[in-house]
Structures are given as structure tokens and as C-alpha cells.
């Protein structure tokens, strides 16, 4: 079908930070936005602000006097605002983070004059399977995507379905968000006509109706002031994406895709960002847990405690800034990594302060004498503490460790019968992609392994791993806590567990989902098919599970071993690789990404791991410790109590908070069957893979 109506959408893709830190890009942002507002006042028809409000607020922080000018352009439709705060990486940010990203982005866009009701996601490195449901919950029924779409989707629109059956119509950009960048290289009518054909003709095989959209812009671009004056083509207009979608029916017989979009058929997927700067992946998981499962629930549930709205808004803003795809992925300038660390530190301090003050307030109001107040963040009882409740005890609890059998067998360790191996190999890739030094290279085992009771020390040249193996009461898994001392660049260190049987798939955690995956994804000449995947908190293959505090990279090697990346050391943002022949960004050196020095890690290995809700309950025991504070006593509250009664069974807890003067409990169903739950006296049933918010 030949498009007869063409929308030219002037736009920018604005990374807050990437190959330059925020301080540099923000100067460029102010100059670009100053020009844009001046053009808007003189009638420039439309400019698309990348689907995010962060760049608007970054600008208004420097130019508050232009707030009303900008809002007037949003109200008139000359500028787009939202629906997101930032263009996040979908796999490295929690499900709760996605909800807040949309919620805060839509709220801010509404304040400015109106939100773009489109899930615009132009540059994420793949898309989570639950995104259609999250968009639908926010009242959005359209998405726009580029990376990750599989080869089987050969149309410019398709039905994208979440595991629960929620559906959005996805607009596909097969040639990316810069398919009209060549318009800025033209200065006459003939050149403009040629640029138009060069942009539209490749879209014809994908067309589902007579409309085509051409994104006129690129990274950190500004408006081309001359474009409206040069345009005189029938059926071609300069307008926004809202105009493109307006009054457009849903074409019949669209292709359908259910679940994740993680293919590199037509665009780089960049799969190894999940092991770049691994310490930040771990810290994000920890801070998300502090905010979502401790600080907000405790502040919401402790009687009489004032909800710290401004503090939590700040914490979420910091997490959303850090969730932007170049920030969360660690594929940026070293100064960006330092800035990310600083934001995590501030968000952590906000959460820890709220937890201390709220639990301290509770400890002053319980009856009886002084003791230790213990709070359980899980919805089920643990260590004698009620789910989402507390217990005051005379002294701090002590955890008894159970026996663990650790033995050496050549290059292997056996831990309670499981074969575990530490393996290191060269990696000459970049922050986006792993790349072997020699095709067919064999990873090397340590030159020495020592076992000292439950402590393991493994050593290579300029690389040392110290790990302690432990098991606690009520835990069916073995913990591995350790430190890596690295003095060598350009390599990848992994822990591999031999599987009892050969497998053809894995089950891994993702935002609001347990997703089954094949051993290898879809590749192309653009990028080798990747066998590595991101896992949120948990992965299981062949009955063996691995637990982590955040998001980690794993591979099921030849169907026989489950390998987890402990450290990946590279020294540049991008380059040309055997596994990805074209650069994916600038070749900026990143010496800090070589991970020289010490890096801590904490994992758990679970033999005979379940593949249902019990897996996630086990993760809660691993990663969400019962927290303790001193209790002065002398009040009237009971010394042991649930702060909110919940009976979730197989249903999982995402968050408890105060919102719009009500308590909200967000839960989700990891199974593909309908399940029941009871929250604060109200019974409810969740459909397969459903996300539900209960307000009281």
C-alpha cells in the first residue's frame, strides 16, 4: 500500500545524560528550548518533546520565567508533553517504577496543558511483556516502538498483547526515530522532495493504510526553523503524533504479538547492558526495595505517622532519573555513573530516614517495656513476625546458620551436591555488547581454589574472588556473599551451576511477570543472536534457581548450565565488534567501567526451585530482611500486630502507599490462572497475570 497522507513530526530524542554528563547536555537543552519557544511564538506548527516531561522540567528549572509560554504551546498542540517522566529502560526498572513514571509524567503534562496519550518508547533496549497492561491501566491504548520488534511483525501497526490479555495498538518504526533526519540536509524544493521519498518509500512494504509518519529529528536535535517554509507537497503536513493517530481506525487483520519484544531482527537490542557496571544494578534493586517495600508501606501503615509526600516525591524523581535508559543501563560517560551513584545515595538516605522515623514512632506507642521492634515487609509471617506487621521482643533476634557441605572437585565446587564453577574469559566488547576475543574461546577456571570452612577463595592472574557460603533457618537455598578483587581489564567473570537435566528454556523474573524464554534470542546481520537475558530477582532452569537483589544477566549455556554474570569489564561506550558490526554510540573511553578494585555480590542458589509463587516468596526471604529498631514502649498499641490484614496466597505484593488521601495496596498475579486474595477485609480475585490496585 502506498501512503497518501504523510505526517512529518519534528522532534528530538533527548537523553538527559549519555556520552556527556547531565551538566553538559543541560546547557545544550536550554539553548535548544529557548530557540524552540521563540519559534513556537512565531507559529512553528509542532515539535515533539520525546514523550517525557523531565526535559521540560530540566529546562524550566533554568528558565522558570518561561513556564507560561511553554504551557501555552502545550495547550495549543504546538508542543507535546509526556506521558513519561523519563524514557526508562523497561527491564532494569521495577514494575512499580513504570507505574510511577506514567503517573507522574501524566500529572505533570496535565499541569502544563495536556498529556500525549501515547506510549511513546522510541529507544528502549527491548520491551517488557506487561507494558500493554501498564499502558491500559493508565488509560492509554496506543504505543510506539522501535527496538525489539521481531522479524515476524512486518507491518507498521500490530496488536501487542500482555500476558493478561490487555492489548494496545503498537505503531512500529522499522527504521527508527530518525527516519526523517535527512530533511535537515536539504535547502531547495527538489531536495525536500527527494528526502520525502527517501523517508516514505522504505515504509511502503510495512504500510497498513494510507498514512505514514516520518520522524524529522535525531538525538539532541533542535527544530529546523526553515522546514515549514520549504514544505509544499500535497498530502504532507507538519504535525504531532496525536494528530497522526486522531480519527484513525484500527486496520483489520493486523499481526499480533504477545509478551516481550526482545529481538534484534531490524535494530540493535544491546543485550549486555544488564552486566555493565553491575554494582549499580544491585544498588538499584536495593533502593527500589527500600522505597517500595519498606519506606512507603511503613509510612502509610504506622498509625499517626504523617505521610512525607515531598520526600517520597523526591526519592521517586531520583529513581526515575536514574531509570532513564542510558543511565540505568550504565552505557554512558564515567561522570554519568558517578552522578547515578549520587542519586542512589540521596534516595537511600530519604528512605532510611522515613523508615527510622516511622518505626521509631511506632516503637514509642507500643505497650510494655523497652525492647526491639521487628518489621516484616512480606505479606506472610516470617520468623514469628506477622506479615506486613511487627513484633516487639526483649532482645535482637539471632539467625542460626545451618550446615552446608562445600567441597572442591578439581576446578569445580560442590555446594550441597550442586556443581558450581567460577569461569573467566576475555571480553573485547563495549558497554552494550559482549564480544569474544577469539571465536570459540574457552573460559578459564581459577588457577587455585581454597576452601576454608564455609569460605571459598578463587584466584586467577590479577583476579580474586572471596565468597562465604551460608544457609539460614526457613531458607531452602544457599547464600553466596562475596567480594571480587579485580586488577585486570577486558574480561567477563561468571558463576555457572550445572543443571541436572538438559533444558530448552528458562523462567525469569521481569516487571510484574515470570516469563518463559528460549535459550537464544533472535539475531540478524546487525547483531548476533544473544543467549544472555536480564532477570529481575529470580531465574530458574532445570529445577535450579538463582536469586539476586536486583536485575542480573544470565545464560543457559548449551542447555546444561545456568551461568550468571558476576562482573563484566570493558573500557568504552561503543565500537565495531564481531558480535555487532556497527557502532551503537560514540567510542568514548570509560575506564571506570573496567571495574578495577573491589565489587561485592550477593546471590542465592536454590536446588529444586519451584516455578510458581513460592519462588517469589523465597526471594522475599533472601532480599527483604526483617528490619529492627529500638522500641521505648510505654504506649497502648499491642506488642505484636499486623498493620494491615492481608491474605495474598499466590498473589504478590508490589507496594503499599498513601495516595489521594487513601491507602493503596498494589498486587499482581504471577500465574496464568485466576487466584484469590483478601486485603483489609475485602476479598478479590485476580485474573491470569493481572495487576490490581486496591484503594481503601
C-alpha positions in Angstrom: 0.0 0.0 0.0 1.3 3.5 -0.9 0.9 6.1 1.8 -1.0 9.1 0.5 -1.0 11.1 3.8 2.3 11.8 5.4 2.9 13.3 8.8 6.3 15.0 9.3 6.9 15.1 13.1 9.8 17.5 14.0 11.3 16.1 17.2 14.3 15.5 19.4 15.4 12.4 21.2 16.8 13.9 24.4 19.0 11.8 26.7 19.4 13.7 30.0 22.9 12.1 30.1 24.9 9.7 27.9 28.2 10.3 26.2 28.2 13.6 28.1 27.0 14.2 31.7 23.8 16.0 32.5 25.7 19.2 33.3 26.8 19.4 29.6 23.6 18.3 27.9 21.5 20.6 30.1 23.4 23.6 28.7 22.5 22.4 25.2 18.9 21.8 26.3 18.5 25.4 27.5 19.8 26.8 24.2 17.6 24.4 22.1 14.4 25.1 24.2 15.0 28.9 24.1 15.0 28.7 20.3 12.0 26.4 20.2 9.8 28.6 22.4 10.7 31.6 20.2 9.8 29.7 17.1 6.6 28.5 18.7 5.5 32.0 19.4 6.0 32.9 15.7 3.8 29.9 14.6 6.0 26.9 14.2 3.4 24.1 13.8 4.6 21.4 16.2 7.6 19.9 18.0 7.6 16.5 19.7 9.5 16.5 23.1 10.4 12.8 23.1 7.5 11.6 25.2 9.0 12.8 28.5 8.5 15.6 31.0 11.9 15.5 32.6 13.5 17.6 29.8 10.7 20.2 30.2 11.3 20.4 34.0 15.1 20.5 33.5 14.6 23.5 31.2 12.1 25.3 33.5 14.5 24.8 36.4 16.8 27.2 34.5 14.1 29.3 32.8 11.2 29.5 35.3 10.1 32.8 33.7 9.1 30.9 30.5 6.7 28.5 32.2 3.6 30.1 30.9 5.0 30.4 27.3 5.8 26.7 27.3 2.4 25.7 28.8 0.6 27.9 26.2 2.4 25.9 23.4 1.4 22.6 25.0 -2.2 23.8 25.3 -2.3 24.8 21.6 -0.8 21.5 20.5 2.4 23.0 19.2 4.4 21.1 21.8 3.9 17.6 23.2 4.2 16.7 26.9 4.5 13.3 28.4 3.3 10.7 29.1 6.5 9.6 30.8 8.8 11.4 33.1 11.8 9.7 31.5 12.4 7.2 28.7 13.3 4.4 31.1 14.9 1.0 30.5 12.0 -1.3 31.0 13.9 -4.4 32.3 16.1 -2.5 34.7 13.4 -0.6 36.5 10.7 -2.2 38.6 7.0 -2.6 37.8 6.3 0.0 40.4 8.7 2.4 38.8 6.9 2.1 35.5 3.6 2.9 37.2 5.1 6.0 38.9 6.8 7.0 35.7 3.5 7.2 33.9 1.6 8.5 36.8 3.9 11.4 37.5 4.5 12.1 33.8 0.8 12.3 33.1 0.2 14.5 36.1 3.0 16.9 35.1 1.9 17.0 31.5 -1.7 17.8 32.6 -0.4 20.7 34.7 1.4 22.0 31.6 -1.7 21.9 29.4 -2.4 18.3 28.4 -0.6 14.9 28.0 0.2 13.0 24.9 -1.9 9.8 25.2 0.6 7.6 23.5 3.1 5.1 25.0 6.0 6.6 23.0 9.0 4.4 23.6 11.5 5.1 20.8 14.9 3.8 22.0 14.4 1.3 24.8 16.6 -1.8 24.5 13.6 -4.1 24.2 10.1 -4.0 25.9 8.6 -5.9 28.8 5.6 -8.2 28.2 3.4 -6.4 30.7 3.8 -3.0 29.1 0.4 -3.2 27.3 -1.4 -3.8 30.6 0.5 -0.9 32.3 -0.4 1.5 29.4 -4.1 0.3 29.6 -4.2 0.9 33.4 -3.1 4.5 32.7 -5.8 4.9 30.1 -3.5 4.7 27.1 -4.4 2.3 24.2 -1.6 3.1 21.7 2.2 2.5 21.8 5.1 3.5 19.5 8.2 1.3 19.5 11.4 0.6 17.5 13.9 -1.8 19.1 12.9 -5.4 19.9 10.2 -6.0 17.4 10.6 -9.5 15.8 11.0 -10.3 12.2 7.5 -11.8 12.1 6.0 -8.4 12.6 6.2 -7.0 9.1 3.6 -4.2 9.3 3.7 -0.6 10.6 1.0 -1.4 13.2 0.4 -4.6 15.2 -1.7 -5.7 18.2 0.6 -6.0 21.2 -0.9 -8.2 23.9 0.2 -8.6 27.6 0.0 -11.9 29.4 -3.3 -10.9 31.0 -4.9 -10.2 27.6 -4.6 -6.4 27.7 -4.0 -5.1 24.3 -2.7 -1.9 22.7 -2.2 -1.0 19.1 1.6 -0.6 18.6 2.9 1.8 15.9 6.2 0.3 14.7 9.1 2.5 13.5 11.0 -0.1 11.4 13.8 2.4 10.6 13.9 4.1 14.0 13.0 7.5 15.3 15.4 9.3 12.9 14.0 8.2 9.6 13.5 11.8 8.5 16.8 13.2 9.7 17.8 13.9 6.1 15.3 16.7 5.8 17.7 19.0 7.6 20.2 18.4 4.8 18.0 19.9 2.1 17.7 23.5 1.1 15.5 23.5 -2.0 12.3 22.1 -3.2 13.9 19.2 -5.2 16.0 18.2 -2.3 13.0 18.2 0.0 11.0 16.1 -2.4 13.9 13.6 -2.6 14.2 13.5 1.2 10.5 12.8 1.4 10.6 9.9 -1.0 13.8 8.5 0.8 11.8 8.5 4.0 8.4 7.3 2.8 9.4 4.7 0.2 11.0 2.3 2.6 7.9 2.4 4.7 5.6 1.2 1.9 6.1 -2.5 2.4 5.1 -2.1 6.1 2.0 0.1 5.5 -1.4 -0.9 6.8 -3.3 2.1 5.5 -2.7 5.3 3.6 -0.9 7.0 6.5 2.8 7.3 7.1 4.7 9.0 9.9 8.2 10.4 9.3 10.2 11.5 12.5 12.2 14.5 11.5 14.9 14.7 14.1 17.6 12.8 15.9 19.5 12.7 19.3 19.7 16.1 20.9 18.3 17.8 17.8 16.6 21.2 17.7 13.9 22.5 15.4 14.6 23.2 11.8 13.0 26.7 11.5 13.0 26.6 7.7 11.1 23.4 7.3 7.5 24.9 7.2 8.5 27.4 4.6 10.1 24.7 2.3 7.1 22.3 2.5 4.6 22.4 -0.4 3.6 18.8 -1.1 0.0 17.6 -1.4 -0.9 15.3 1.5 2.1 16.1 3.5 1.8 18.1 6.8 3.9 19.0 9.8 2.0 17.9 12.9 2.3 15.8 16.0 1.8 12.1 16.8 -1.6 12.9 18.4 -2.7 14.3 15.0 -1.4 11.2 13.3 -3.5 8.9 15.5 -6.6 11.1 15.6 -9.6 9.7 13.8 -7.6 6.7 12.6 -9.5 3.5 12.8 -7.8 0.2 13.6 -6.8 -1.5 10.4 -8.2 -5.0 10.1 -6.1 -8.2 10.1 -3.2 -6.7 12.0 -0.4 -9.1 13.1 -0.5 -10.0 16.8 2.4 -10.3 19.3 2.1 -11.4 22.9 4.6 -10.6 25.5 8.2 -9.3 25.5 9.8 -7.6 22.5 13.5 -8.8 22.6 14.6 -9.3 19.0 17.5 -7.7 17.1 16.0 -8.5 13.7 16.0 -4.9 12.5 17.7 -2.9 15.2 20.4 -3.4 17.8 18.9 -4.8 21.1 22.2 -4.2 23.0 21.6 -7.1 25.4 24.7 -6.9 27.6 23.9 -3.5 29.3 22.5 -5.7 32.1 26.0 -6.7 33.1 27.6 -3.3 32.6 28.6 -1.6 35.9 26.9 -4.5 37.9 27.2 -2.7 41.2 24.6 -0.2 40.1 22.1 -2.9 39.1 22.4 -4.3 42.6 22.1 -0.9 44.3 19.0 0.0 42.2 17.3 -3.2 43.4 18.2 -2.4 47.0 16.9 1.2 46.8 13.7 0.2 45.0 13.1 -2.3 47.7 13.7 0.3 50.4 11.2 2.7 48.8 8.5 0.3 47.6 8.5 -2.4 50.3 9.7 -0.6 53.4 9.6 3.2 53.4 6.2 3.8 51.7 4.4 0.9 53.3 5.7 1.7 56.8 4.9 5.4 56.4 1.4 4.5 55.1 0.6 2.0 57.8 2.1 3.2 61.1 -0.8 4.9 63.0 -0.5 8.7 63.3 2.7 9.0 61.1 2.5 11.9 58.7 3.0 10.9 55.1 6.2 12.5 53.9 4.9 13.4 50.4 7.6 15.8 49.4 10.4 13.5 50.5 8.9 10.5 48.7 8.3 12.6 45.5 12.0 13.5 45.6 13.0 9.9 46.0 10.9 8.8 43.1 12.2 11.6 41.0 15.8 10.5 41.7 14.9 6.8 40.8 13.1 7.9 37.6 16.1 10.0 36.5 18.4 7.0 37.2 15.9 4.8 35.3 16.4 6.6 32.0 17.8 4.0 29.6 21.3 5.4 29.2 21.5 6.0 32.9 20.1 2.7 34.2 22.0 0.7 31.6 25.4 2.0 32.6 26.3 2.7 28.9 27.4 6.2 29.5 30.3 8.5 30.3 32.0 7.7 33.6 30.8 11.0 35.1 27.2 9.9 34.4 27.9 6.7 36.5 29.2 8.9 39.4 26.0 11.1 39.1 23.9 7.9 39.2 25.6 6.8 42.3 25.0 10.1 43.9 21.3 10.0 43.2 21.0 6.5 44.6 22.8 7.7 47.8 20.3 10.5 48.2 17.3 8.3 47.5 18.6 5.7 50.0 19.0 8.4 52.7 15.5 9.6 52.2 14.1 6.1 52.6 16.2 5.2 55.6 15.2 8.4 57.3 11.5 7.7 56.7 11.8 4.1 57.9 13.7 5.2 61.1 11.2 7.9 62.0 8.1 5.9 61.3 9.2 2.7 63.1 10.6 4.9 65.9 7.2 6.5 66.3 5.6 3.0 66.4 8.1 1.8 69.0 7.2 4.7 71.2 3.5 3.7 71.1 3.6 0.0 71.9 2.7 -1.2 75.3 5.1 -2.7 77.8 8.8 -2.2 78.4 11.7 -1.3 76.1 12.6 -3.9 73.5 13.4 -4.4 69.8 10.7 -3.8 67.3 10.9 -6.0 64.2 9.0 -5.2 61.0 8.2 -7.8 58.4 7.8 -6.3 54.8 6.4 -9.6 53.4 2.6 -10.3 53.3 3.2 -13.6 55.1 4.6 -14.4 58.5 8.3 -14.8 58.9 10.4 -15.6 61.9 7.4 -15.1 64.2 6.6 -11.6 62.9 3.2 -11.2 61.2 3.0 -10.4 57.5 3.1 -6.6 57.0 3.3 -6.3 60.7 5.6 -6.0 63.7 6.6 -7.8 66.9 8.4 -6.3 69.9 10.9 -8.7 71.5 13.1 -8.3 74.5 16.4 -8.6 72.6 17.5 -8.6 69.0 17.0 -11.8 67.0 19.9 -14.0 66.2 19.9 -16.1 63.0 21.3 -19.6 63.4 23.1 -20.9 60.3 22.5 -24.4 59.2 25.3 -26.8 58.0 26.3 -26.5 54.3 28.6 -29.1 52.6 31.2 -27.3 50.5 33.8 -29.4 48.7 36.3 -29.0 45.9 36.4 -31.4 42.9 39.1 -30.3 40.6 38.0 -27.0 39.0 34.5 -27.4 40.5 32.9 -26.8 43.8 30.0 -28.8 45.1 27.7 -26.9 47.4 25.1 -29.3 49.0 25.5 -31.5 46.0 25.2 -28.8 43.3 28.2 -28.4 40.9 29.2 -24.8 40.8 32.1 -23.3 38.8 33.7 -19.8 38.5 34.8 -19.1 35.0 36.6 -16.1 33.4 37.1 -15.2 29.8 38.2 -12.3 27.6 35.6 -9.7 26.6 36.7 -7.2 24.0 33.2 -5.7 23.7 31.7 -2.5 24.9 29.1 -1.3 27.3 26.3 -2.5 25.0 27.5 -5.9 23.8 29.8 -8.7 25.0 32.3 -9.8 22.4 34.8 -12.7 22.5 38.4 -12.1 21.8 38.7 -15.3 19.7 35.7 -17.2 18.4 35.4 -20.5 20.2 37.4 -19.3 23.2 37.1 -21.5 26.3 36.6 -19.7 29.7 39.3 -20.4 32.2 38.8 -21.9 35.7 40.7 -20.4 38.6 44.4 -21.3 38.9 43.8 -22.0 42.5 40.7 -22.7 44.8 40.9 -22.8 48.5 38.1 -23.9 50.9 38.4 -22.6 54.4 35.3 -23.9 56.2 32.5 -22.1 54.5 34.8 -19.5 52.9 35.9 -20.0 49.3 38.9 -18.2 47.7 39.4 -18.5 43.9 42.3 -16.8 42.1 43.4 -16.1 38.5 46.1 -13.7 37.4 45.1 -10.2 38.8 41.6 -11.5 39.8 40.5 -12.8 43.2 37.0 -14.0 44.4 36.3 -14.4 48.1 32.9 -15.9 48.9 31.1 -17.1 52.0 28.6 -19.9 51.7 25.7 -20.0 54.2 22.2 -21.2 54.9 19.7 -19.9 57.4 16.6 -21.3 59.0 13.4 -21.1 57.0 15.5 -20.8 53.8 15.6 -23.7 51.2 18.5 -22.0 49.3 22.2 -21.4 49.9 23.6 -17.9 50.0 26.8 -16.8 48.4 28.1 -13.4 49.6 31.5 -12.2 48.5 33.9 -9.7 47.1 35.6 -9.6 43.7 39.1 -8.0 43.6 39.8 -7.2 40.0 43.0 -5.7 38.6 42.6 -6.7 35.0 40.6 -5.1 32.1 38.5 -6.6 29.3 37.0 -9.8 30.7 33.9 -11.4 32.0 33.5 -13.4 35.2 30.6 -15.8 35.6 29.3 -18.3 38.1 27.9 -21.4 36.4 25.7 -24.1 38.0 25.4 -27.5 36.3 21.8 -28.5 35.6 20.6 -32.0 36.4 18.9 -32.3 33.0 19.3 -30.6 29.6 16.7 -27.9 29.1 15.4 -25.8 26.2 14.1 -22.8 28.2 14.3 -20.8 31.4 11.8 -19.0 33.6 12.9 -15.5 34.7 11.5 -12.6 36.7 10.5 -9.4 34.8 8.4 -6.4 35.9 5.0 -7.9 37.1 5.8 -11.2 35.4 7.5 -14.6 35.5 8.4 -15.1 31.8 9.5 -18.3 30.0 12.2 -17.7 27.4 14.1 -19.8 24.8 17.9 -20.4 25.2 18.8 -17.9 22.4 17.0 -14.8 21.1 16.5 -13.6 17.6 19.5 -12.1 15.9 20.4 -10.7 12.5 23.3 -9.3 10.5 23.0 -6.2 12.7 23.7 -8.1 15.9 24.5 -11.7 16.8 21.7 -13.6 18.4 22.2 -13.3 22.1 22.0 -16.1 24.6 22.1 -13.7 27.6 18.9 -12.3 29.2 18.0 -10.0 32.0 16.4 -11.5 35.1 14.6 -9.4 37.8 15.4 -11.1 41.2 14.9 -14.7 40.0 15.7 -17.2 37.3 15.1 -21.0 37.2 16.3 -23.6 34.7 16.3 -27.3 35.0 15.0 -27.0 38.6 17.9 -24.8 39.7 17.2 -21.3 40.8 19.3 -18.2 41.3 18.2 -15.2 43.4 19.6 -11.7 43.2 18.8 -8.4 44.9 18.3 -6.5 41.6 18.4 -7.3 37.9 21.2 -9.6 36.7 22.3 -11.2 33.4 22.1 -14.9 32.9 22.6 -17.5 30.2 21.6 -21.2 30.0 24.8 -22.5 28.3 24.0 -25.3 25.8 21.0 -26.2 27.9 23.3 -27.7 30.6 24.5 -24.9 32.9 22.9 -21.8 34.4 25.5 -19.0 34.2 25.2 -15.7 36.0 27.5 -12.7 35.2 29.3 -11.5 38.3 31.5 -8.9 36.6 31.9 -7.6 33.1 34.8 -5.2 32.4 35.0 -3.1 29.3 36.5 0.3 28.6 34.4 2.2 26.0 30.8 3.1 25.3 30.8 1.6 21.8 32.9 0.3 19.0 32.7 -2.0 16.0 32.6 -5.7 17.2 32.4 -9.2 15.8 29.1 -9.6 17.6 27.8 -6.2 16.4 29.5 -4.9 13.3 28.4 -1.3 13.6 28.9 1.2 16.4 25.9 1.7 18.7 27.2 5.0 20.0 30.4 7.1 20.4 33.7 5.4 21.2 34.0 7.4 24.4 36.6 5.8 26.8 35.1 4.6 30.1 38.0 3.5 32.3 35.8 3.2 35.4 33.7 0.6 33.6 36.7 -1.7 33.7 35.6 -2.4 37.3 39.1 -2.3 38.8 39.1 -2.6 42.5 36.5 -4.4 44.7 33.0 -5.2 43.8 30.6 -7.0 46.2 28.0 -9.6 45.2 25.2 -11.5 46.9 23.4 -14.4 45.3 21.4 -17.5 46.4 21.4 -20.9 44.7 18.2 -22.9 45.1 18.2 -26.6 44.2 14.8 -28.0 43.3 13.5 -24.4 43.0 9.7 -24.0 42.3 8.4 -22.2 39.3 5.4 -20.6 40.9 4.6 -18.1 43.6 6.8 -20.0 46.1 9.8 -18.9 44.1 9.0 -15.2 44.7 8.3 -15.9 48.4 11.7 -17.4 48.6 13.2 -14.3 47.0 11.5 -12.1 49.7 13.2 -14.2 52.4 16.5 -13.7 50.6 16.4 -10.0 49.6 13.9 -8.3 52.0 15.3 -8.8 55.6 13.2 -8.2 58.6 14.3 -4.7 59.9 14.8 -3.9 63.5 14.7 -0.7 65.6 14.7 0.1 69.3 11.3 0.4 70.9 10.9 2.5 74.0 7.5 1.1 74.9 5.1 2.7 77.4 2.2 3.2 74.9 -1.1 1.4 74.3 -0.6 -0.5 71.0 -0.1 -4.2 71.1 3.4 -5.6 71.0 2.6 -7.9 68.1 0.2 -6.9 65.3 -0.5 -6.7 61.6 -0.5 -3.1 60.3 -2.9 -4.2 57.6 -4.5 -7.6 57.3 -3.7 -9.3 54.0 -4.1 -12.9 52.8 -2.5 -13.0 49.4 -1.6 -16.6 48.9 -0.1 -16.9 45.4 -0.7 -13.1 44.7 2.3 -10.9 45.0 2.7 -7.6 46.8 4.1 -4.7 44.8 3.6 -1.7 47.1 1.5 -0.1 49.9 1.3 3.7 49.9 -0.9 6.8 50.7 -2.3 8.4 47.6 -5.1 10.9 47.2 -5.8 10.6 51.0 -6.4 6.9 50.7 -4.3 3.8 51.3 -3.5 1.9 48.2 -2.3 -1.7 48.0 -0.9 -2.9 44.7 -0.8 -6.6 44.0 -0.2 -8.8 41.0 -0.8 -12.4 39.9 2.3 -14.2 38.6 0.3 -17.3 37.5 -1.7 -17.9 34.3 -4.7 -18.9 36.4 -7.3 -16.9 38.3 -6.4 -16.6 42.0 -8.0 -15.1 45.1 -6.7 -12.7 47.7 -8.0 -10.8 50.7 -6.9 -7.2 51.6 -8.0 -5.4 54.7 -11.2 -7.4 54.9 -12.1 -7.3 51.2 -12.0 -10.4 49.1 -11.0 -10.1 45.4 -10.0 -12.3 42.5 -7.3 -11.6 40.1 -7.3 -12.9 36.5 -4.2 -14.5 35.0 -1.2 -12.1 35.1 -3.4 -9.3 36.3 -2.1 -6.2 38.1 -4.6 -4.7 40.6 -4.6 -1.6 42.8 -7.0 -1.8 45.9 -7.8 1.6 47.5 -9.2 1.9 51.0 
